[in-house]
Amino acid sequence: MVFESTSESDPKFDFKNIKLFARRYLETYYTGVNEDEPPIARFLIEQGRLLSQLNLQAIEIGCGPTLHHALSIAPYIKSLDMADYLPDNLSEIQKWRENKQDAFSWRPYTEMILREEGQLPTAELVRERDDTLRKKIDKLYICDIKRSQPVVEVSSYPIVLTFYCAEEVGTTTTEWEEVMENISRMVSPDGYLFLSALRDTPHYILGDPDGVHEWLPCAFITKELLKECLSRLGFIPESIDIRSVDTPGLVNLGIPGILIAMAKKPGTQNK
């Protein structure tokens, strides 16, 4: 089915006004492995292996109700805190963490991640990866990336992860830049930011089990705009690695492509 969009970006948009967002989002995008996710998994595996000896703490900002990116990075970090704006999203994380019967299944993603690591995704290895992540998830926080300090309880981490978040919360270019600045403050000196973003996407779809689909606003982000933003926020220019991936299978959902990026902050002595 081809969906047509008629919505415009709205700077007053708030996810708290969307009914049953967590489950609708999961069922729209994560009942199978979409083409955007293997490239993100490969990127996190590649970079995670390079950083694994540092044994760093990480936080995922705007994690939503999802765990697939956490499953990719889990073997390479010391611990992972997760933060989101919606309590219902964190409830989905907690249900999976506690292995509740009604938790959303991430098995297809765990299997994909293991294949991207060059492993045969046996039932035993899937269980081991899930157990690894369950042990490494530490704190769950409410966050608001429109605030200068997104997570009240903590200020910075050596690894900050954020996927499909900033451009979906700051839905105009100006708001997106402000949100990116708030997120970047959470990256410690000598720390790393990992992110993905919807590319060239003014709106994307959120399905509904009753068939009444919504188009949600999104800031229109390009590779050039993201590179300029990361440089302006003080990340080391030579460290900025941005990869653009076309997603023809997601065009009907409003998503022609994605950006995957990593950037490093300078140390205190270099400021």
HUQUI-V341506 format. One record per run of one state. SS is the DSSP state (H for helix, E for strand, C for the rest). FROM is the first residue (numbers start at 1). LEN is the number of residues. If there is no record, write none. Layout:
# HUQUI-V341506
SS,FROM,LEN + SS,FROM,LEN
This chain:
# HUQUI-V341506
C,1,14 + H,15,3 + C,18,3 + H,21,9 + C,30,5 + H,35,20 + C,55,2 + E,57,5 + C,62,6 + H,68,9 + C,77,2 + E,79,6 + C,85,2 + H,87,11 + C,98,9 + H,107,10 + C,117,6 + H,123,14 + E,137,6 + C,143,14 + E,157,7 + C,164,2 + H,166,4 + C,170,3 + H,173,12 + C,185,2 + E,187,13 + C,200,3 + E,203,4 + C,207,7 + E,214,4 + C,218,5 + H,223,10 + C,233,2 + E,235,1 + C,236,1 + H,237,3 + C,240,1 + E,241,6 + C,247,1 + H,248,6 + C,254,3 + E,257,9 + C,266,2 + H,268,3 + C,271,1
